[in-house]
Amino acid sequence: MDASGGDKGIDLAGRCALVTGASRGLGRHIAALLAEHGARLALHCRAAEHEARRLAEQLPGGGHTVLAADLADPDEAAALPGRAVRALGGLDILVNNAGIYERMPAVGEDTALWRHLWERTLAVNLTAPALICEAAVAYLAERRGYIVNVSSRGAFRGEPEAPAYGASKSGLNALGQSLAIALAPRGIKVVTVAPAWVETDMTRHYLAGPEGEKIRAQFPGGQVVDPQDLAWTVLLAVSGRADALTGSVIDVNSASYLR
């Protein structure tokens, strides 16, 4: 608020942000909102470069770039922050949004497949964000920057059909809280957001299918989370207006799971 009581709005002009998994889904909404408020974006994707480049062309402002990388490969994950800095000239904001959800066989039914899905999920959802954070610290410290990790309510309530997903997101919560303490002396703020089902292009077919009614029944208001609500939560976390949020895990789940 200025002296007259008016809100000047959130201005990210001159800020540089790396968003993983930005070609679609939540990442697309987060990237678009950051750009609308002035940030220049490095949009990470695994294989959907066409969609990511189309988004980069549509975003307001200029100087956006697309970075393709397979986050299951630890070397590719660790290289992302450096690539973003070379493309953008610096790094102020890191949003670890990319993740995978894969249903697993029941324990003991198919050990080889269970192990494969466990290892891949942990690699993408937990190891990759950790390596990206570690590689980004030096750049973020120069600008007293921000890290936002996108977790899930599954970290708290469990995921019986996808235990690797629940475990990876629980680990991501702990990673963020640990880093918030460790990086505070360097001026870096770390926030975790934990959404429930969010209506995006990635989830719409589930919501429109036979599971849709059961999914919506988890929400007292009958509606899953609006992706813009999640994007605005991320924007607030990196805005400089709420730095005391560092270390928090913020539930964005429309009262579908309370703890």
NORJO-V865760 format. One record per residue. PSI is psi in whole degrees, 0 to 359 (* if undefined). OMEGA is omega in radians with two decimals (* if undefined). D_LAST is the distance of its C-alpha to the last C-alpha in whole Angstrom. Layout:
PSI/OMEGA/D_LAST  PSI/OMEGA/D_LAST
//
This chain:
138/3.07/33  183/-3.04/36  333/-3.12/39  357/3.12/39  1/-3.11/36  147/3.13/35  121/-3.12/33  352/-3.14/35  170/-3.14/32  124/-3.09/30  113/3.11/33  20/3.13/33  133/-3.12/37  354/3.12/38  146/3.14/34  132/-3.04/34  140/3.00/31  123/3.10/31  121/3.11/28  151/-3.10/28  44/-2.97/28  358/-3.04/29  339/-3.13/32  181/3.07/30  214/-3.10/26  320/-3.11/23  322/3.12/26  316/3.13/29  318/3.13/27  312/-3.13/25  317/-3.11/29  318/-3.12/31  321/3.08/29  318/3.13/29  321/3.12/33  333/-3.13/33  15/2.93/32  352/-3.09/35  152/2.95/34  138/-2.94/36  140/2.82/34  113/-3.05/35  111/3.11/33  143/2.98/32  161/3.08/33  305/-3.10/34  342/-3.03/37  59/-3.10/36  325/-3.13/39  313/3.13/40  320/3.14/37  319/3.14/36  324/3.09/40  319/3.08/40  315/-3.14/36  322/3.13/38  332/-3.09/41  341/-3.07/39  145/3.06/37  159/-3.10/38  189/-3.12/40  175/3.07/42  12/3.11/42  154/-3.11/39  161/3.13/39  133/3.14/38  116/3.10/37  136/3.11/37  144/3.04/35  109/-3.05/34  351/3.01/31  344/3.09/31  112/-3.06/34  327/3.13/33  320/3.11/36  321/3.10/36  311/-3.09/32  334/-3.11/34  345/-3.01/36  310/-3.11/34  318/3.12/34  320/3.10/38  320/3.12/39  318/3.13/37  319/3.12/38  326/-3.13/42  324/-3.03/41  338/-3.10/40  0/3.12/41  180/3.12/38  122/3.12/34  331/-2.99/32  131/3.02/29  124/3.07/27  109/3.08/25  92/-3.08/24  330/-3.04/23  139/3.10/25  163/3.11/23  149/3.07/24  117/-3.13/23  126/3.08/25  140/-3.04/25  154/3.05/26  158/3.08/28  148/-3.14/27  128/3.12/27  352/-3.10/31  316/-3.12/32  87/-3.00/34  319/-3.10/33  314/-3.14/35  318/3.13/33  314/-3.13/29  319/3.14/30  313/-3.11/32  323/3.08/28  308/-3.07/26  319/-3.14/28  317/-3.13/29  315/3.11/25  324/3.13/24  315/-3.07/27  318/-2.98/26  338/-3.07/23  308/-3.12/23  315/-3.13/26  310/3.07/27  322/3.12/25  315/-3.14/26  322/3.12/29  316/3.08/29  312/-3.10/27  318/-3.12/30  336/-3.08/33  343/-2.98/32  313/-3.09/31  321/-3.13/35  317/-3.12/35  325/-3.13/32  328/3.12/33  332/-3.05/36  11/-3.11/34  59/-2.95/31  196/-2.98/29  144/2.96/26  130/3.02/24  123/3.09/21  133/3.13/19  111/-3.12/18  220/-3.09/15  153/3.01/13  340/3.10/10  340/3.09/12  336/-3.07/11  319/-3.02/8  349/-3.11/9  155/3.13/13  86/-3.04/16  331/3.13/18  348/-3.13/21  65/-3.07/21  329/3.11/20  324/3.11/21  310/3.13/19  317/-3.13/16  320/-3.12/17  320/-3.13/19  326/3.04/16  318/3.08/14  323/3.13/17  322/3.07/18  312/-3.13/14  322/3.09/16  312/-3.11/19  318/3.14/18  320/3.10/17  316/-3.13/20  326/3.13/23  320/3.11/21  313/-3.05/23  326/-3.03/26  354/-3.14/27  318/3.12/26  341/3.13/30  6/3.06/31  11/-3.12/30  131/3.11/27  140/-3.08/24  122/-3.13/21  144/3.07/18  136/3.04/16  137/-3.03/14  90/-3.13/12  163/2.94/13  206/3.07/13  128/3.11/17  136/-3.12/19  106/3.09/23  179/3.10/25  335/-3.11/28  333/-3.07/27  350/-3.01/25  324/-3.11/27  329/3.04/29  316/-3.08/26  331/3.13/25  348/-3.07/29  193/-3.09/29  339/3.13/29  348/-3.00/25  314/-3.11/24  320/3.13/24  321/3.13/21  313/-3.11/19  332/3.14/19  344/3.09/18  345/-3.03/15  123/-3.10/15  327/3.13/15  357/3.09/18  3/-3.11/20  135/3.06/20  178/-3.02/18  135/3.03/18  129/-3.12/21  333/3.12/22  329/3.08/23  317/3.12/20  316/-3.13/19  319/3.13/22  328/3.08/22  318/3.08/19  316/3.14/21  315/3.11/24  319/-3.09/22  331/-3.09/21  7/-3.00/25  341/-2.99/26  358/-3.13/27  349/-3.03/26  49/-3.06/22  342/3.09/23  354/3.05/21  347/-3.09/18  135/-3.08/19  351/-3.10/17  151/2.88/14  111/-3.00/12  119/3.08/11  128/3.07/9  75/-2.97/12  15/3.08/11  39/3.09/13  24/3.11/10  344/3.05/10  119/-3.08/7  141/-3.10/4  */*/0
//
